[in-house]
């Protein structure tokens, strides 16, 4: 069983990654505490820390 918890999209014009999380409505929403990061590694760190319990509950 798969359940999407996070999505990162690369914004080429800014050379940054945008972070999204899936809410109960099954739609992707911008991760307000940290909307953008500079690298894919930083994106993975934000998801791994999950400080606000948005990604893994």
Backbone as numpy.savetxt, mean C-alpha at the origin, in Angstrom:
# Nx Ny Nz CAx CAy CAz Cx Cy Cz
-6.48 -20.30 -0.85 -7.32 -19.13 -0.85 -6.42 -17.89 -0.85
-6.71 -16.96 -1.74 -5.97 -15.71 -1.82 -6.83 -14.56 -1.34
-6.16 -13.60 -0.73 -6.85 -12.38 -0.31 -5.90 -11.20 -0.50
-6.20 -10.31 -1.44 -5.31 -9.16 -1.67 -5.33 -8.23 -0.47
-4.14 -7.81 -0.03 -4.07 -6.94 1.14 -3.43 -5.59 0.83
-2.57 -5.54 -0.19 -1.88 -4.29 -0.51 -1.62 -4.22 -2.01
-1.55 -2.99 -2.50 -1.24 -2.80 -3.91 -0.30 -1.60 -4.03
0.75 -1.76 -4.80 1.67 -0.66 -5.06 1.69 -0.37 -6.54
1.56 0.89 -6.90 1.64 1.28 -8.31 2.76 2.29 -8.47
3.51 2.15 -9.55 4.64 3.03 -9.81 4.17 4.23 -10.62
4.45 5.43 -10.12 4.11 6.67 -10.81 5.39 7.15 -11.50
5.46 6.93 -12.79 6.69 7.20 -13.54 7.07 8.68 -13.52
6.09 9.57 -13.58 6.39 11.01 -13.63 7.02 11.51 -12.33
6.71 10.85 -11.21 7.27 11.23 -9.91 8.39 10.31 -9.45
8.54 9.18 -10.15 9.52 8.16 -9.78 9.29 7.68 -8.34
8.03 7.43 -8.03 7.65 7.01 -6.67 6.60 5.91 -6.76
6.41 5.20 -5.64 5.41 4.14 -5.52 4.24 4.65 -4.70
3.01 4.44 -5.17 1.80 4.77 -4.41 1.34 3.52 -3.70
0.83 3.69 -2.49 0.41 2.55 -1.67 -1.10 2.56 -1.51
-1.71 1.41 -1.73 -3.15 1.24 -1.59 -3.45 0.04 -0.69
-4.60 0.09 -0.03 -5.07 -1.04 0.76 -6.54 -1.28 0.46
-6.99 -2.52 0.62 -8.37 -2.88 0.29 -9.23 -2.81 1.55
-10.27 -2.01 1.45 -11.19 -1.87 2.58 -12.29 -2.91 2.49
-13.19 -2.87 3.45 -14.32 -3.81 3.49 -15.18 -3.75 2.25
-15.22 -2.58 1.58 -16.05 -2.44 0.38 -15.40 -3.08 -0.84
-14.25 -3.74 -0.64 -13.49 -4.43 -1.69 -12.99 -3.48 -2.78
-12.75 -2.22 -2.40 -12.17 -1.24 -3.31 -10.84 -0.79 -2.75
-9.93 -0.42 -3.64 -8.61 0.04 -3.23 -8.68 1.50 -2.82
-8.07 1.82 -1.69 -8.03 3.17 -1.16 -6.57 3.53 -0.87
-6.23 4.80 -1.07 -4.88 5.26 -0.76 -4.60 5.09 0.73
-3.39 4.65 1.04 -2.98 4.44 2.42 -2.59 5.79 3.00
-3.52 6.45 3.66 -3.38 7.83 4.14 -2.14 8.11 4.99
-1.75 7.25 5.90 -0.56 7.60 6.70 0.70 7.75 5.86
0.75 7.07 4.71 1.95 7.10 3.89 1.55 6.82 2.45
1.12 7.84 1.71 0.60 7.64 0.36 1.65 7.21 -0.65
2.86 7.73 -0.53 3.90 7.42 -1.51 5.23 7.13 -0.82
6.01 6.27 -1.46 7.37 5.98 -1.00 8.30 6.00 -2.20
9.59 6.02 -1.95 10.56 6.19 -3.03 11.01 4.89 -3.68
10.82 3.76 -3.02 11.31 2.51 -3.59 10.36 1.36 -3.30
10.53 0.29 -4.06 9.72 -0.91 -3.85 10.04 -1.50 -2.47
11.30 -1.44 -2.08 11.69 -1.94 -0.76 10.99 -1.17 0.36
10.88 0.15 0.21 10.17 0.96 1.21 8.69 0.60 1.25
8.10 0.31 0.09 6.70 -0.13 0.03 6.52 -1.42 0.81
7.40 -2.38 0.59 7.30 -3.66 1.30 7.49 -3.48 2.80
8.36 -2.56 3.20 8.55 -2.29 4.63 7.29 -1.71 5.27
6.62 -0.80 4.56 5.38 -0.21 5.09 4.32 -1.30 5.27
4.19 -2.16 4.27 3.20 -3.25 4.35 3.58 -4.22 5.47
4.83 -4.54 5.59 5.29 -5.48 6.61 5.05 -4.94 8.02
5.33 -3.65 8.25 5.12 -3.06 9.57 3.64 -2.97 9.91
2.81 -2.60 8.96 1.35 -2.51 9.12 0.97 -1.79 10.44
1.52 -0.61 10.65 1.34 0.14 11.91 -0.12 0.42 12.26
-0.98 0.60 11.27 -2.37 0.95 11.52 -3.33 -0.21 11.28
-2.79 -1.41 11.14 -3.59 -2.64 10.97 -4.54 -2.56 9.78
-4.10 -1.95 8.72 -4.93 -1.85 7.51 -4.73 -3.05 6.59
-3.54 -3.56 6.51 -3.25 -4.62 5.54 -3.62 -6.01 6.06
-3.28 -6.29 7.29 -3.51 -7.64 7.83 -4.50 -7.70 8.98
-5.13 -6.57 9.28 -6.16 -6.54 10.30 -5.72 -6.50 11.72
